[in-house]
């Protein structure tokens, strides 16, 4: 469970970096390697990701394989755990609190 929270934070940082004004390739590289280490990827997979990052640097354009990897990681995370970590509450939980409020108290 804890690893999924860290993975979600790294994924969030990745997308913040690639959509922000400072698209620093070093930060993107750190996100990719951190995510691969958290997921305990095989050495071959890590080598592939590093190779894709090198190609991205040469072409000055982020490899689609990198984006695909991060999106795949994001879809495999348990959303309930991530929502809890980021403080998102379920709408059903919020509805229960509204049902307990009396109109007379307003």
PyMOL commands that set and color helices and strands:
alter all, ss='L'
color gray80, all
select helices_A, chain A and resi 2-19+25-38+43-59+64-75+79-85+91-99+103-105
alter helices_A, ss='H'
color red, helices_A
deselect
rebuild
show_as cartoon
